[in-house]
């Protein structure tokens, strides 16, 4: 069960409205805050101007896809003093082993295949939060 004294702030980068509504409902039910970016370019801008604990990143999006956005985030982090690292969970319908490798190579920390069940998203968020000492 999530620690309600530590509400995570999550950025959802997702272009599909149905997927947006589903993920937002799940994250809010867990008691966490969630912010939405409709594509990778908007997600990158929100990352630059806000503090998030975790990013949920779709792969296939217009403007800038999730792989490009993740690489850009990792480049920004590499230039920062202190070497921050925000956990990024790939959330995608592309679930082949090569897709997982592409996500990992881009700097994503976890992978969740669509469609997923609410408890699967919760488990990924909690696992990443614990692994990175956020919760």
Phi and psi in degrees as GROMACS dihedral restraints (atoms count N, CA, C in turn):
[ dihedral_restraints ]
;  ai    aj    ak    al  type     phi  dphi    fc
    3     4     5     6     1   -65.3    20    10
    4     5     6     7     1   150.7    20    10
    6     7     8     9     1   -83.6    20    10
    7     8     9    10     1   108.9    20    10
    9    10    11    12     1   -69.7    20    10
   10    11    12    13     1   -13.9    20    10
   12    13    14    15     1   -78.1    20    10
   13    14    15    16     1   -13.2    20    10
   15    16    17    18     1  -124.6    20    10
   16    17    18    19     1    73.6    20    10
   18    19    20    21     1   -71.6    20    10
   19    20    21    22     1   117.6    20    10
   21    22    23    24     1   -66.1    20    10
   22    23    24    25     1   148.3    20    10
   24    25    26    27     1  -110.8    20    10
   25    26    27    28     1   115.5    20    10
   27    28    29    30     1  -115.4    20    10
   28    29    30    31     1   137.8    20    10
   30    31    32    33     1  -103.8    20    10
   31    32    33    34     1   122.9    20    10
   33    34    35    36     1  -100.5    20    10
   34    35    36    37     1   119.3    20    10
   36    37    38    39     1  -109.7    20    10
   37    38    39    40     1   102.3    20    10
   39    40    41    42     1  -155.9    20    10
   40    41    42    43     1   131.7    20    10
   42    43    44    45     1   -95.0    20    10
   43    44    45    46     1   -20.0    20    10
   45    46    47    48     1   -84.8    20    10
   46    47    48    49     1   123.7    20    10
   48    49    50    51     1   -62.1    20    10
   49    50    51    52     1   -40.7    20    10
   51    52    53    54     1   -64.1    20    10
   52    53    54    55     1   -44.5    20    10
   54    55    56    57     1   -63.7    20    10
   55    56    57    58     1   -36.6    20    10
   57    58    59    60     1   -59.8    20    10
   58    59    60    61     1   -52.5    20    10
   60    61    62    63     1   -59.9    20    10
   61    62    63    64     1   -41.8    20    10
   63    64    65    66     1   -64.0    20    10
   64    65    66    67     1   -51.6    20    10
   66    67    68    69     1   -63.2    20    10
   67    68    69    70     1   -42.0    20    10
   69    70    71    72     1   -60.9    20    10
   70    71    72    73     1   -44.2    20    10
   72    73    74    75     1   -62.1    20    10
   73    74    75    76     1   -42.8    20    10
   75    76    77    78     1   -64.7    20    10
   76    77    78    79     1   -48.3    20    10
   78    79    80    81     1   -64.5    20    10
   79    80    81    82     1   -41.9    20    10
   81    82    83    84     1   -66.0    20    10
   82    83    84    85     1   -37.1    20    10
   84    85    86    87     1   -63.2    20    10
   85    86    87    88     1   -29.0    20    10
   87    88    89    90     1   -76.5    20    10
   88    89    90    91     1    -9.4    20    10
   90    91    92    93     1    90.3    20    10
   91    92    93    94     1    14.7    20    10
   93    94    95    96     1  -100.8    20    10
   94    95    96    97     1   160.4    20    10
   96    97    98    99     1   -87.4    20    10
   97    98    99   100     1   147.6    20    10
   99   100   101   102     1  -140.5    20    10
  100   101   102   103     1   139.5    20    10
  102   103   104   105     1  -121.9    20    10
  103   104   105   106     1   146.3    20    10
  105   106   107   108     1  -113.6    20    10
  106   107   108   109     1   136.6    20    10
  108   109   110   111     1  -126.2    20    10
  109   110   111   112     1   129.0    20    10
  111   112   113   114     1   -80.6    20    10
  112   113   114   115     1    -8.9    20    10
  114   115   116   117     1  -160.6    20    10
  115   116   117   118     1   173.9    20    10
  117   118   119   120     1   -62.9    20    10
  118   119   120   121     1   -34.7    20    10
  120   121   122   123     1   -65.3    20    10
  121   122   123   124     1   -45.5    20    10
  123   124   125   126     1   -65.6    20    10
  124   125   126   127     1   -39.9    20    10
  126   127   128   129     1   -60.0    20    10
  127   128   129   130     1   -41.9    20    10
  129   130   131   132     1   -63.3    20    10
  130   131   132   133     1   -43.0    20    10
  132   133   134   135     1   -63.9    20    10
  133   134   135   136     1   -42.1    20    10
  135   136   137   138     1   -66.3    20    10
  136   137   138   139     1   -37.9    20    10
  138   139   140   141     1   -60.1    20    10
  139   140   141   142     1   -42.0    20    10
  141   142   143   144     1   -67.0    20    10
  142   143   144   145     1   -31.3    20    10
  144   145   146   147     1  -107.3    20    10
  145   146   147   148     1    -0.3    20    10
  147   148   149   150     1  -136.7    20    10
  148   149   150   151     1   166.2    20    10
  150   151   152   153     1  -108.4    20    10
  151   152   153   154     1   118.1    20    10
  153   154   155   156     1  -119.1    20    10
  154   155   156   157     1   155.2    20    10
  156   157   158   159     1   -90.6    20    10
  157   158   159   160     1   -35.8    20    10
  159   160   161   162     1  -147.3    20    10
  160   161   162   163     1   146.9    20    10
  162   163   164   165     1  -116.4    20    10
  163   164   165   166     1   131.0    20    10
  165   166   167   168     1   -99.5    20    10
  166   167   168   169     1   115.9    20    10
  168   169   170   171     1  -118.9    20    10
  169   170   171   172     1   116.0    20    10
  171   172   173   174     1   -70.3    20    10
  172   173   174   175     1   160.2    20    10
  174   175   176   177     1   -99.1    20    10
  175   176   177   178     1   -52.4    20    10
  177   178   179   180     1   -90.2    20    10
  178   179   180   181     1   104.0    20    10
  180   181   182   183     1  -144.4    20    10
  181   182   183   184     1   156.3    20    10
  183   184   185   186     1   -74.6    20    10
  184   185   186   187     1   167.8    20    10
  186   187   188   189     1    73.3    20    10
  187   188   189   190     1   -63.7    20    10
  189   190   191   192     1  -150.1    20    10
  190   191   192   193     1   125.4    20    10
  192   193   194   195     1   -80.1    20    10
  193   194   195   196     1   174.8    20    10
  195   196   197   198     1   -67.1    20    10
  196   197   198   199     1   -32.4    20    10
  198   199   200   201     1   -65.6    20    10
  199   200   201   202     1   -48.2    20    10
  201   202   203   204     1   -62.7    20    10
  202   203   204   205     1   -42.7    20    10
  204   205   206   207     1   -64.6    20    10
  205   206   207   208     1   -41.6    20    10
  207   208   209   210     1   -64.3    20    10
  208   209   210   211     1   -44.6    20    10
  210   211   212   213     1   -59.9    20    10
  211   212   213   214     1   -40.8    20    10
  213   214   215   216     1   -65.1    20    10
  214   215   216   217     1   -41.4    20    10
  216   217   218   219     1   -62.8    20    10
  217   218   219   220     1   -45.1    20    10
  219   220   221   222     1   -64.3    20    10
  220   221   222   223     1   -34.6    20    10
  222   223   224   225     1   -65.9    20    10
  223   224   225   226     1   -42.6    20    10
  225   226   227   228     1   -62.1    20    10
  226   227   228   229     1   -45.8    20    10
  228   229   230   231     1   -60.5    20    10
  229   230   231   232     1   -39.4    20    10
  231   232   233   234     1   -64.5    20    10
  232   233   234   235     1   -27.6    20    10
  234   235   236   237     1   -85.5    20    10
  235   236   237   238     1   -16.2    20    10
  237   238   239   240     1   -79.5    20    10
  238   239   240   241     1   143.4    20    10
  240   241   242   243     1   -68.9    20    10
  241   242   243   244     1   141.4    20    10
  243   244   245   246     1    93.9    20    10
  244   245   246   247     1   -11.9    20    10
  246   247   248   249     1    54.3    20    10
  247   248   249   250     1    55.5    20    10
  249   250   251   252     1   -66.2    20    10
  250   251   252   253     1   157.2    20    10
  252   253   254   255     1  -148.1    20    10
  253   254   255   256     1   109.2    20    10
  255   256   257   258     1   -88.0    20    10
  256   257   258   259     1   129.3    20    10
  258   259   260   261     1   -65.8    20    10
  259   260   261   262     1   133.0    20    10
  261   262   263   264     1  -121.3    20    10
  262   263   264   265     1   126.2    20    10
  264   265   266   267     1  -106.4    20    10
  265   266   267   268     1   118.5    20    10
  267   268   269   270     1   -71.0    20    10
  268   269   270   271     1   130.3    20    10
  270   271   272   273     1  -126.5    20    10
  271   272   273   274     1   103.4    20    10
  273   274   275   276     1  -149.4    20    10
  274   275   276   277     1   154.4    20    10
  276   277   278   279     1   -81.3    20    10
  277   278   279   280     1   -13.7    20    10
  279   280   281   282     1   -83.2    20    10
  280   281   282   283     1    99.1    20    10
  282   283   284   285     1  -118.0    20    10
  283   284   285   286     1    17.9    20    10
  285   286   287   288     1   -74.5    20    10
  286   287   288   289     1   161.6    20    10
  288   289   290   291     1   -57.8    20    10
  289   290   291   292     1   -38.1    20    10
  291   292   293   294     1   -66.1    20    10
  292   293   294   295     1   -34.7    20    10
  294   295   296   297     1   -64.4    20    10
  295   296   297   298     1   -43.1    20    10
  297   298   299   300     1   -60.7    20    10
  298   299   300   301     1   -42.9    20    10
  300   301   302   303     1   -63.9    20    10
  301   302   303   304     1   -43.0    20    10
  303   304   305   306     1   -59.9    20    10
  304   305   306   307     1   -41.1    20    10
  306   307   308   309     1   -65.3    20    10
  307   308   309   310     1   -45.7    20    10
  309   310   311   312     1   -63.1    20    10
  310   311   312   313     1   -44.4    20    10
  312   313   314   315     1   -61.9    20    10
  313   314   315   316     1   -30.9    20    10
  315   316   317   318     1   -75.9    20    10
  316   317   318   319     1   -16.0    20    10
  318   319   320   321     1   112.4    20    10
  319   320   321   322     1    11.0    20    10
  321   322   323   324     1   -77.3    20    10
  322   323   324   325     1   146.6    20    10
  324   325   326   327     1   -95.9    20    10
  325   326   327   328     1   -26.5    20    10
  327   328   329   330     1  -145.2    20    10
  328   329   330   331     1   170.2    20    10
  330   331   332   333     1  -141.5    20    10
  331   332   333   334     1   130.5    20    10
  333   334   335   336     1  -131.5    20    10
  334   335   336   337     1   120.7    20    10
  336   337   338   339     1   -84.0    20    10
  337   338   339   340     1   137.5    20    10
  339   340   341   342     1   -87.7    20    10
  340   341   342   343     1   147.9    20    10
  342   343   344   345     1   -75.5    20    10
  343   344   345   346     1   150.2    20    10
  345   346   347   348     1  -126.6    20    10
  346   347   348   349     1   161.3    20    10
  348   349   350   351     1   -95.2    20    10
  349   350   351   352     1   155.3    20    10
  351   352   353   354     1   -52.0    20    10
  352   353   354   355     1   -42.3    20    10
  354   355   356   357     1   -66.9    20    10
  355   356   357   358     1   -27.3    20    10
  357   358   359   360     1   -68.6    20    10
  358   359   360   361     1   -41.4    20    10
  360   361   362   363     1   -65.3    20    10
  361   362   363   364     1   -43.3    20    10
  363   364   365   366     1   -58.5    20    10
  364   365   366   367     1   -45.6    20    10
  366   367   368   369     1   -61.2    20    10
  367   368   369   370     1   -42.6    20    10
  369   370   371   372     1   -63.9    20    10
  370   371   372   373     1   -45.6    20    10
  372   373   374   375     1   -60.8    20    10
  373   374   375   376     1   -48.6    20    10
  375   376   377   378     1   -64.5    20    10
  376   377   378   379     1   -40.7    20    10
  378   379   380   381     1   -62.9    20    10
  379   380   381   382     1   -44.5    20    10
  381   382   383   384     1   -67.6    20    10
  382   383   384   385     1   -42.2    20    10
  384   385   386   387     1   -61.6    20    10
  385   386   387   388     1   -41.2    20    10
  387   388   389   390     1   -70.5    20    10
  388   389   390   391     1   -41.9    20    10
  390   391   392   393     1   -60.9    20    10
  391   392   393   394     1   -35.4    20    10
  393   394   395   396     1   -99.7    20    10
  394   395   396   397     1     8.6    20    10
  396   397   398   399     1    68.3    20    10
  397   398   399   400     1    29.2    20    10
  399   400   401   402     1   -84.5    20    10
  400   401   402   403     1   -36.7    20    10
